[in-house]
């Protein structure tokens, strides 16, 4: 995947997330964070796809999302950075949880936020394996 394609995909994901989530953004500061987490997970997914296209695999759990901004050792085809600043925390200040291979996505990865309550496995979690 060419870098320009990655940029275009990221822009489309962000615009789509804004369009889909815009009515919820005006409800209040807590609910405005939910669309941000959804957008972050989508954008990280695009970057993870570009990483896989170049390297033939997703980053391992040990390499984590840091592999998107800093080249792990032993990857001669790494053409990043795939994100231009290290993956930060979710809108509630907790790190995004990345696991590869995933429990829910065994052929790829699981990526999620604990959501507003900060607890794993609750109804407000935001992830890449359920429909929203």
C-alpha positions in Angstrom: 0.0 0.0 0.0 1.5 3.3 -1.0 1.8 6.1 1.6 -0.6 8.3 -0.3 -3.3 5.5 -0.1 -2.8 5.3 3.6 -3.3 9.1 4.0 -6.4 9.0 1.8 -7.8 6.1 3.9 -7.1 7.8 7.2 -8.8 11.0 5.9 -11.9 9.0 4.7 -12.2 7.2 8.0 -12.0 10.4 10.0 -14.5 12.1 7.8 -16.9 9.1 8.0 -16.6 9.0 11.8 -17.3 12.7 12.1 -20.3 12.4 9.8 -21.7 9.3 11.5 -21.1 10.5 15.0 -21.8 14.2 14.7 -25.3 14.2 16.3 -23.8 12.5 19.4 -21.0 15.0 19.7 -23.3 17.8 20.7 -24.8 15.9 23.6 -22.0 16.6 26.1 -18.4 16.2 26.9 -18.6 12.6 28.1 -20.4 11.4 25.0 -18.2 13.5 22.7 -15.3 11.2 23.8 -17.0 8.1 22.4 -16.8 9.2 18.8 -13.1 10.2 19.4 -12.3 6.7 20.6 -14.1 5.1 17.6 -12.2 7.4 15.3 -8.9 6.6 17.0 -9.5 2.8 16.7 -10.4 3.2 13.0 -7.3 5.2 12.3 -5.1 2.8 14.1 -6.7 0.0 12.1 -5.7 1.7 8.9 -2.1 2.1 10.1 -2.0 -1.5 11.3 -3.2 -2.6 7.8 -0.4 -0.6 6.2 2.1 -2.1 8.6 0.9 -5.6 7.6 1.0 -4.8 3.9 4.7 -3.8 4.2 5.8 -6.5 6.7 3.5 -9.4 6.0 2.2 -9.5 9.5 0.7 -7.3 12.2 2.9 -6.1 15.1 3.1 -8.6 17.9 1.5 -7.9 21.2 5.0 -7.3 22.6 5.8 -4.8 19.9 2.4 -3.2 20.4 1.2 0.0 18.8 4.7 1.5 19.2 5.7 -0.5 16.1 3.6 1.9 14.1 5.8 4.9 14.9 9.2 3.2 15.7 10.6 0.3 13.6 10.9 -3.0 15.5 14.2 -4.8 15.0 14.3 -7.4 12.2 11.8 -5.9 9.8 13.7 -4.8 6.7 10.4 -3.9 4.9 9.2 -1.5 7.6 8.3 1.7 5.7 6.8 3.7 8.6 6.1 5.6 10.5 2.6 4.6 9.9 1.4 7.1 12.5 3.3 10.3 13.0 3.2 10.4 16.8 3.1 7.5 19.2 -0.3 6.0 19.9 -1.6 7.8 22.9 -4.2 7.0 25.4 -7.9 6.9 24.8 -10.0 10.0 25.5 -10.4 8.9 29.2 -6.6 8.7 29.7 -6.2 4.9 29.5 -3.9 3.2 27.0 -5.6 1.4 24.1 -5.3 -2.3 24.5 -3.7 -4.2 21.5 -3.4 -8.0 21.3 -2.2 -9.9 18.3 -3.4 -12.5 17.5 -6.7 -11.4 18.9 -9.1 -13.5 21.0 -12.0 -12.0 19.1 -10.1 -11.7 15.8 -7.8 -14.7 15.8 -6.6 -14.0 12.2 -5.6 -10.4 13.0 -5.7 -8.3 16.2 -8.0 -7.0 18.9 -7.9 -3.3 19.7 -10.1 -1.7 22.3 -10.6 1.0 24.9 -12.1 0.4 28.3 -14.5 3.3 27.6 -15.9 5.8 30.0 -15.9 3.6 33.1 -12.3 2.5 32.6 -13.1 -1.1 33.2 -12.4 -4.0 30.8 -15.3 -6.2 29.6 -18.2 -3.8 30.4 -20.9 -2.6 28.0 -19.3 0.7 27.4 -16.0 -0.7 25.9 -15.2 0.4 22.4 -13.5 -2.2 20.2 -12.8 -3.4 16.7 -14.8 -6.6 16.9 -18.4 -5.6 17.6 -20.9 -3.6 15.5 -21.8 -0.2 16.8 
